[in-house]
Amino acid sequence: MFEPLQHGAIAERERILRSAGVFDDAERALSPRVWDEPNAGKLSPFEQDRQRIVQARAFRRLAGKTQVFTSRESDHFRSRLTHTIEVVQIAREVARALGLNEELVEALALVHDIGHPPFGHAGERALDRCLREHGQRFDHNLHALRIVEHFEDWYAAHRGLNLTLGVREGIIKHSRDYAPSEYPELNSYYLGLRPPLEAQLIDLADEIAYLTADLDDGVESGLLDIEHICGHIGIMGQAYERVRRLHPNVDRKFLFHEALQWMQDALTADMIATMRERVADAGLTTLDQVRHFPERMAIFSPLMEARRLEEKSYLHDVLYTCPTLEAEHEKAENVVSMLFQFFLRQPERMPPSYVEESRTEGLPRVIADYIAGMTDSYILQQFWTASKLRRGL
C-alpha cells in the first residue's frame, strides 16, 4: 500500500524531523513548570509528568467512564482508560518512527482524555448545554487543563500537578487551535501558533484508536455485522478479504480481528509517511518553524483521509446514532442535566470543598467541575439520591 522510501531518504527525513521535534533547546524551552522544583536527575521532565499523570485521581477515574458503550453492559467494552492505553501505543509507535520525543508523546497521550465527563460525548453535550444557560461553555480540553492545574491537589507548595509547559500546552492544543481573542487567559500557551509535532500527532493517534476499537466493540455488542462493515467500509473490506485469502478456513471473528489490526497498521503507516513527507517538503528544521507554519503537519494522505471519512460516516450513521445508543445518550443527558439543576438549587449537597470553591469560581462552573469528575456509576448513585430527595423520600 505504501511505497517505501530509500534508506538514505529515510535517514535524512528522520534527521529533519528530529530537529523539528522536541530536542535540545526545544526540550529545555518546553520543560519549565509554574513552580520551580529541584530535579534529582533520575527522570526527565516529561517522564516526571507521566508519573504524575498516572498517579492522578482523575486518571484512575477514566476506568469508570464511558467510551462508547457503558461498562455495565459488558466487561469487554473499552472504557476511557483502556482507550487511552491504546492511544499511547499508537502515539509512541509514530513518535519512534519519526524520531520525536517519545516521553512527551506518552505523557500527552495519557492525559489527552482526562477532562472527559461521565457518559462520553453525551455527558459533555449535556454539561455544555447547562453551562450555556449561564453564559459559559464546557470544553473537555480546557477542563483537562483545569484538572491538572487546579483540582489535582497533592503537594504542600502548590495546587495542581505542576506539569511542564509542553504537556500543558499539548493538553489544550492537541486536537484544535484556540483563538487568542477568545481565550486571552491562555495566551501563555502560544495561542495562534501550532503546537509541537509531538502534540499534533495525538489527535490522529486518537482517531486511529477509536476507528479500530469502535468497530470491534460494535460487533461485540451485536449492533454491527461483520459482512455489513466490510461491504460499506472500503479499507475494512480490503483488509478482511486479504486476511480471508491467507486463512480460508478460519472462523470469521478471527479474520475480523486480524483485519482490524491490518487497518490500524495501515492508518498508522500512512500517518507516519505523510508527516515525514510534509515536514521535509516544508523544510521545517526547528520547533519555532513548526509553530509558525500555517498548517499542522499531522494529517493523513488524501487517499487515506477519504477512507477515514468513509469509516467515520459509517460509524456515525450506523452505530453512534442507532436507536439503542440514542436511547442511552438521551438517558445520560437527562441524568447530567437533572443533577446540574439539583445542585443549583441545593449546592450544600455537594462536598464542602466545592461549596467553598463556588464562592470564587461561581456555582455553575463548580457544579460542572463536580459532575465532570464523576464516573458513570457514581453519577447514577448521585442521580438516584437526588431523585429521592426531590420526591421527599
N, C-alpha and C positions, 0 to 999 in steps of 0.2 A: 504493500500500500504506500509506503514511504520510500522515496529514493534516498539511499544512504549517501552521506557526504564522504568525500575522500578524507583520509586520516589527517592530512595536513590542514585541510579546511576546518575540520572539527577542532583541532588544536588551536588554530587561530581564533575561531569564534568563541571557544571557551575562554581564551585569554581575554578577549574583549568583554565578554560577559562578566568575568571575574573582576575586571577593573571597574565595571559599571555597577556591580553589586556592592554589598556592604563589607568592605575590607579596608584595612589600614586606616587612613584618615577618615574615611566614611564611617567605619565602625566606631571610631572614637567620637565622631560627631553625633551618632545615634545612641551612645551609651549613657549619657547623663541622666540622672534621676532628679526629681524635685528636691529630695532630701539627700545630702551627701552621706555616704556610708563608707566605712573602711572596707577595703576589699582584701580578703585573706589570700586571694590568688588561686584558690582551689577550683573555682568555677569561673567561666567567662561571664560577662554581664547578662548575656541572653540565656545562658544556662541557669543563672540565678533566677531570671524571670520565669523560665519553665518550671523550676522547682516551686516557686511561689504560686504559680497558677494552679498546678495540680494539687497543691495543698489547700487551696481556697475552698470555702464552703460553697460558693456559687458554682464552682466547677463540679463538685461532688453532686450537687442537686441536678445536674444535667442527666444523671442516671434515671431520674424520675420525671422527665419531661418528654412530651410527645415529639416525635419526628414527623411521621405521617399517621401511623396507627397508634392508638393508646395501648399502653403496656398491659392493661387488664384484659385485652383480647387474646394475647398470646405472648409467651416468653420469647418468641423467636423474632419479633419485630425490632427494628432499630429504635433506640432512644436517641436523644440529643447527644448523649455521651458516646455511645458506640458509633454514631455518625461522625462525631468529632475525631475519634481514633482513626477511622477510615480516611478522613481528610488529611490527617497527619501523615499517613503512609504515602499518599499520592503526592502531597506537597514536598515531602523530603525527597522522593524519587526525582521530581522535577528539579529541585534545588541542586541535588547531587549531579544530575546530568549537565546542568548549566554552570556548575562551578560557583554557585551562590552560597550564602551563609546559611547552612542547614540549621544552626542553633536558633537563629532569628526566625526562620521559616517555621520550625517546630513550635516555638512559643506562640507565634501568630496563629497557627492552625489550632492549637489547643484552646486559645482564648476567643476564637472568632465567633462562637455561638453563645458565649457566656451571658449575653444580655437578653436572650430569648425568654419570654414568659411561658407559663404552662399552656398546654393545648396548641403548641406550634403557632402557625400563622393566623389561625382563628383567634387565639388569645391575643396576639399582637393587634389584629384589626379591632378587636373589642376595646382594648386599652386605649388605642389611638382615638377611637370614636368617643370614648368617655372624656379624654383629655381635651379634645377639640371643643367640647361644650364649655371649657374653661379657658379657651384661648391658647392651649398648649398642644403638643404632639408627643407621641411615643415612637421612638426610633430605637431598634434593638442595638444598633452600633453605638449610639450615643449613650444608651443605658449601660452598655458594657463598660464604657469609659467611666461612667458614674460609679459602677460597682468597684472597679479596681482602684479608683482614686479616692473613694469615699466610704463605701459600705464594708469592704473587707478590712476589718479593724483588728489587727493582731499585734501592732508594735507600740512600744512605750513612747517613742519620739514623734510619731505622726500617724494620721489616718491613712488608710489605703495600703496597697501592696508596694507602692513606690517603684513601679516598673520603669524600665528605660524609656527614653523618648521614642526610640524606634518601634517598640511594641505598642506604646500608647498611640502613636500616630497611625500605625497599621490597624489597630482596633477600629478607629474611626473610618479610615480611608481605603480599606482593602477591597470593598465592593462598590464604592461610589465616591464621587467628588462632592464636596460641600462648598457652597459659595461663601466667600469671606463676608459679604454684605449681610447674609442671613444669619451667620453664626460668628459674630465678632469675638465671642468669648473663647473661640477655638483657634484664633489666629496664630498662636504659638505652635500649632501643628501644621504649618505651611499650607494652609488652605489656599486653593487656587493653583497649587503645584502638584505634580504627580508624586505618588509615594515611591519608595524604593522598589526595585524589581521583586524583592522578597515578599513585600506586601501585595504587589499586583497579582502575583500568581495564586494567592489564596482563594480568590473568588472562583477561578476556573477549576482549581482542585476541589472546591466545594461542589461545583456543578457536576464534575465527573463522578464524585462520590454518590451524590443523590440520584443522578440519572441511572446509575447502575443499581443502587440499593432499592430505589422505589419500584423498579420493575420486579426485583426479587421479592420484596415484601408484598407487592400487589398480587403476584402469583401465589405466594404463601397464604394470603388472605382469601383466595378464591375469587377475588374481584377481577383479576386479569387472567387471560388464557394465553398459553404459550403460542399456539398457532395464530391467534389474532394479533399478538405482538409482532411476530415475525412477518405477518402479512401487511402490517401497517408502518413498521419502523424499518427503513431500508438497511441501516447498519446492523440491526439485530437479525434481520432475515439473512443477510450475507454471512454474519458470524455463525448463526445456527446451521446453515447449510454447509459451511466449511467444516464445522465440528462433526456434523452428521456423516459426511463423507469419510472422515477419519475413523469414526466409531459407529458403523452402521447398525450394530445390534445392541446398542446401549439404550437404557431407558431414557425417555425424553427429558426428565427432570435433571439428569446428569448432563445431558447435552446442553440444556438451557443454562445451567450454572457455568459450564465451561465457555459457552458463547458470551455470557455476561462478562467474564474475565477478559475474553478477547476484545470485546467492545471497550472495556475500561482501558486496556493496554493501548488500543488504537487511539482513543481520545487523548491519553497521556502523551503518547509518542508525537502526535500531531501538535499538541501544545508546546512541547519541548522544541520541535523542529521550527515551528512558526516563531516562537520567541527568539530563538537563535538567529534566524534569518532577519527578523525585524531590527534587532539591536545592531547587527552587523551592517545592514543596509543604511540605518540611520547614523552610523558612525558614533554611537554613544560609548564613551570610554570612562565617564565619571558619574558619580551619583548626582552631581549638580546638573549635568546634561540630561539625565533621566528625569529629574524634577521639572525641568523647563521644557521638555519635549511636549508638543501639543496633544499627543495621543498616548494612551497606555500601550505597553509592549505585549502584555499578556492577552492574546486572543487566539482563536483557532484559525486555521486556513479557511478560505471561502467554502471549499467543499465540505470540510468537517463542520463548519458553522451551520451550513444548510442541514446537515444530518442532525446536529444538536437541536436546532429549532424544530425539526420534524418530530423528534422524540419528545421534546418539551411540550409541544402542542398536543401530542397524543396523550401524555400523562395528564395534562390539564383537562382534556375533553373526556377521557375515558376513566381516569382514576380519581383525580382530585375533586372533580365536580360530580361524581357519581352519586346517586341517591343515598347510598349507605354513608359515605363520608360527609355529604352535605348535611345529613341529619346530625351527625356527630359534631360538625362545625357549628351548627345552629345551637345545639345544646351547650357547647363550650362557650360561645359568645354570650349566651344568656347567663351562664354561671358568672363569668367575669363581670358583665355589666351590672347584674344584680348585687354582687358583692361590693363593687365600687360604690354604688348608691347607698348600700347599707353602711359602709364606713364613713361616707359623707355625713350621714345622719347621726351615726354613733361612733365617732373617732376613738372614743375611750375603749372600744372593743379591740383596737389594735394594741400591740405591745407598747409599753410606756416610752421606749426609746423612739418609736415612730411618732408618737404624740408630741414628744419634745421636739423632734426634728421638724414637725409641721409648722412650728412657730416661726422658723426662719425660711423653710423651703416652700411653704404653702401646703395646705391639706391635699388638694388634688394630686400634686406631684408625689407626695409621700405615700398616698394610697396606691398610686401606680407602682411606686418602688416596692411596696409591701407585696402587692399581688404578683408583680413580675418575678419576685424571688421564690414564689411558691412552686412546689412540684404539683403534678396532676392530682395525686392522691390527697395532698394537704389542702389544696384549694377546694376539693369536693367536701372534705371534712368541715372546712370553714363555711362553705355554702349551706350545708345541712344545719349547722349550728345557727347560722344567721336566719335560715328559714324558720326554725323552731322559735327563735326569739321574736321574729316578726308576727308569728301566729299566737304568741303569748304562751307557748307550751313550757 
